[in-house]
Amino acid sequence: MVARQLDAVRKAVAAVAQRAGRSASEVTLVAVSKGSTLAAIREAYASGHRDFGENRAEELHSKAAQLPADIRWHFIGSLQTRQVRVARPHTYLLHSLDRDRLISKWSADPPPPPALVQVNIAAEPQKHGVVPGETGSLLERARAAGIRCVGLMTMPPLVGDPEDNRRWFKALADLRAELRPDFPGLTHLSMGMTDDYEVAIEEGATMIRVGRAIFGEPGSPARTD
């Protein structure tokens, strides 16, 4: 079932990319495997997939020890500074750099894995991330600490209609364009999940984070032993 659903998402990504005048190769599909079983991840791996996303340090550590070494693990959740030592050795890309204490911990043992700066694009008080107007200064501090920031990430508001998030995806793309003269390494936009990744791709996403459409709802057969 996982392989079939993964293939369906890949085909949808290719179709929307073509519709937007882009190549599917421009979009990295991060299969969000948090809460999924090793068997489910192995099925996706056997289908040729290598980019997986986790949001808990201990779960990432456990899975990485039991799964193939060529998996590219994306840490996509808010990372507590005390968990950096657990997550960092396995992390290919951190999607959630958002504060000075995390900069300090992530850069403690050079060279640190690259990172995306998490932007609270809609300035929601309950969400993690730096507000848009402070993104540049955070990037400066990360660069000074030796962290290679390769893009921006956002989690827009929860909405009923994916079109309602188009404005926020466009706002993140505009912010990257504004910052790139000073930070030319900002090549990636990590935005879009199961319900709205097609809109995100149309607005320039280079990474989408899709879990439910691949692995099913938590507690479904794809996520249980």
URWORA-V779076 format. One record per residue. N is the residue number from 1. D_CENTER is the distance of its C-alpha to the mean C-alpha in Angstrom with 1 decimal. Layout:
BEGIN
n: <N/N>
d_center: <D_CENTER/D_CENTER>
END
This chain:
BEGIN
n: <1/2/3/4/5/6/7/8/9/10/11/12/13/14/15/16/17/18/19/20/21/22/23/24/25/26/27/28/29/30/31/32/33/34/35/36/37/38/39/40/41/42/43/44/45/46/47/48/49/50/51/52/53/54/55/56/57/58/59/60/61/62/63/64/65/66/67/68/69/70/71/72/73/74/75/76/77/78/79/80/81/82/83/84/85/86/87/88/89/90/91/92/93/94/95/96/97/98/99/100/101/102/103/104/105/106/107/108/109/110/111/112/113/114/115/116/117/118/119/120/121/122/123/124/125/126/127/128/129/130/131/132/133/134/135/136/137/138/139/140/141/142/143/144/145/146/147/148/149/150/151/152/153/154/155/156/157/158/159/160/161/162/163/164/165/166/167/168/169/170/171/172/173/174/175/176/177/178/179/180/181/182/183/184/185/186/187/188/189/190/191/192/193/194/195/196/197/198/199/200/201/202/203/204/205/206/207/208/209/210/211/212/213/214/215/216/217/218/219/220/221/222/223/224/225>
d_center: <23.3/19.8/20.7/22.2/19.4/16.9/19.5/19.8/16.2/16.5/19.8/18.4/15.8/18.7/21.0/19.0/18.2/22.0/22.9/21.0/22.7/19.8/19.3/16.9/16.4/14.7/11.7/9.4/9.0/6.7/9.3/8.6/11.8/12.3/16.0/16.8/19.7/20.1/22.2/19.5/17.0/20.1/20.9/17.6/18.1/21.6/20.5/19.0/15.3/13.8/9.9/9.2/6.9/9.2/9.8/13.4/14.9/18.0/16.5/14.4/17.6/19.7/17.8/17.4/21.1/22.0/19.9/20.3/19.6/18.0/14.8/11.7/10.0/6.4/7.1/4.9/8.3/11.1/12.9/16.6/18.5/20.8/18.1/16.9/19.6/18.5/14.8/15.2/17.4/14.9/11.7/11.0/8.2/7.7/5.0/8.0/11.2/13.5/17.0/19.9/20.3/16.9/17.6/20.9/19.8/16.9/19.5/22.4/22.7/22.3/20.6/17.3/14.1/12.3/9.9/8.3/10.4/9.4/12.0/14.0/14.9/17.6/18.8/18.8/20.7/19.0/15.4/13.9/13.2/15.7/17.8/17.9/21.3/20.4/17.3/19.7/21.5/18.5/17.6/21.2/21.3/18.3/20.0/23.3/21.9/20.9/17.1/15.8/13.3/11.9/10.4/9.3/6.7/8.5/9.5/12.9/16.0/16.8/19.2/21.5/21.3/18.1/20.2/20.3/16.8/17.7/19.1/16.0/13.9/17.0/17.3/13.9/15.1/18.5/17.4/15.8/19.1/21.1/19.5/19.5/23.3/22.9/19.5/19.7/16.8/14.3/13.6/10.0/8.7/5.2/7.1/8.9/9.2/12.4/14.9/13.9/11.8/15.2/15.9/12.6/13.5/17.0/15.9/14.2/10.5/9.9/6.5/6.5/5.4/9.1/11.1/14.5/15.5/15.3/16.4/18.3/18.9/19.1/22.6/23.0/24.5/21.3/20.2/23.7/26.0>
END
